[in-house]
C-alpha cells in the first residue's frame, strides 16, 4: 500500500514495508509508544523535543502497521487512532443540540475522539453525551463530545460521525488512555 518508507531517528532506523512495521515487532513499538503517549496526555514530565519526534514516528509506524490509510490530516494528527468495536450510546446534551439518542459502534478510538458508525449521524457542531461500553467487564466511560464531521447513509465514505471529546477530567482521561492501551495490546497479541 505505501511501498517502502524509511523512518529515521538519531539512534535507529525503522522500515515500513507494505503496511508492516519491522523493528522487533509491533509489541515493541507499543511498549515504547505507551509511556511516551501517557506523558504527552498528562504533561508530566513534559516530553523533550527528541521524545516528541519519536512519539510522532511511533504513532505513524503503528498506524501503518494497523493498515491505516494516509489521512488528509497527515502529520497534524495528534493522537493514535486504534481500531475498535465498542458499543456507544449517545445523545442528550445540555444545550439540546443533540436531541436524538442512539446506539452505535465506535470503529476507532483515540484519547482525543472517536469515529462512530451510524447511518443517522448528528450534524457537525452538535454537543452530546456519549457512553463507551468496552464490553470487557470494566465500567462504561461517560464523556462529553462534539461532532466534528459527519457522513450520512449514502454519502461517499463511511457512514457515521467523527467526534472529539470535551472537558475531560483526570478520571476520564485515564479511562480513555487505559482503553486505547488495552486495544493496542490486543492488536499486538493477535
N, C-alpha and C positions, 0 to 999 in steps of 0.2 A: 504494500500500500504506500509506504513512504520511501521505499528503497533503502539504501544505507545512509545513515546520518551519523556523523561523529559529533559527540558532545565532549568538550574538554574542560577540565578544571585544572588548577595549578598542579595537583598531585596525581591525577589519574584521568584516563580517557575511558569513556563508556561508548559502546557502539550499539545502535539500534538498527536491527535488520528485519525488514518486513514485519514490523509491529512487535518484535520480540526484543526484550532488553537482555543483554548479557553482561553481567558484572557480578557473577557468582549467584545469580538467581534473583527473582523478584522479592523473595523474602528478605534478602539483604538490603535491597532498596527500601523496602517498607521499614525495616529496623532502623535505617538511617533517617528516613523521612519523618517518622512519627515524633521523635523528641524535638526535632527542629520545627515541625509544624506546631506542636504544642507551645513552644516558646514564641512562635510568630503570633499565635492567637492570644496567649496570656501576656505577652510583652515583658516577661521577666524570666531570666535576664534577657535584655534585647539581643537580637541577632547581630553579629558583625556583618560587614559587607560581604566577606567571603562566605559566611554561613548562609546569608540570604541568597547569594548567587547559587550556592549548592542546593538550597531548598527549591528554587525555581527549576534547576536542572533535574532534580529528583522527581518533581511534580510532572515535568514533561516526559521523562522516561516512563514513569508509572502510567500516565495517560496513554502513551504509545503502546506499552505492554498490554493495556486493557483493550486496545483496539479502538481508542477514541479517534474520531475524525478531527482533522485540523479545524479549529473554530475560527469564526470571524473575530472572536475576542483575542485570538493569538496569545502572545505572552502577557497581555494585560490582565488575564485571569489571575485572581489572587489565591484561589483555593482549588485543591484537587477534587474533581468530581468523581465519585465512586459509583459504579453500577449498583443498583439496589432494586429490591422488590418489596417495598414496605407499604403496609396499609396506612392510608391517610384519611382523616376526617377533617373537613374544612367548612368554614362559614362563620357567621355570627360576629362580625367585627363591631366595635363600639361606635364607629361612625356610620354604620348602616350601608357602607359601600359594598358589602358582600352579604346581601340578604339571603342568598341561596346557601343551602347546606348540601354537602355531598360526601360520598366516599369514593376514593380513587386509590391509585398506587403511585408511589414515588419511584421513578425509573432511575434516577441518580440523586446523589446527596453529597453536599459538601458542608463545611462548617458555616458557610455563608448563605446557603439556599438549597433549593431542590427543583427538579423537573417533575411535575405531577401530571401523569397521563390521565386525561379525561376528555370525552367527546364534547363536553359542555363547559369550557373554561370560563373563568371570570375575566372581566375586562382589565387591561393594564391600569395600574394605579389603585385597584381595589385593595383595601386593607382587610385582613381576615385573621381568624384564629385557626391554627391547624394543630392536629394531634397526630404524631407519628407513633404507630404501634409496631415496634420491632418484631413482635411475634415470637420472641425467644424467652418469654417469662419476665423480662425486665419491664419496669413501669413505662407506660406511654409518656412521650415527651410533648408537652404543650408549649406552643410558640405563637408569637405574633409574626405575621408575614405580609408582604406587599407583592402583588402580581407585577412583574417587570415586563413580561411579554406573554402573549397567548396565541394559540393556533387552533382554531375551532375545527370540528369534523369537516372533512372535505377540502381543507386548505392544504397547501403544499407543506410538506414536512410533518413531523409527528404531531398528533393532536394532543393538546394539553396546555400547561402554563408553567412558565418559569417564575419562581418566587424567590425573594430574598428575605431572610429572617431579620426582624427588627427588635430593638430593645431587649437584647438577650442579657440576662443576668449571669453571674458566675455559674450557677447551677445548670442553667440551660446550655451555656457554652460547653460545660464539661460533659453533659449528657450527649450533646451532638458530637463532640470530639470522640467520646467513647464509642458511639455508634459508627462513625466513619472508620475509626481504628479497627473495630470488630469486622466491618465489611472488608477492609483491606486485608486483615488476617485470613478471613475466609477465602478471599480471592487467591492469596498466595498458597493456601493449603490445598487448593484443588488442582 
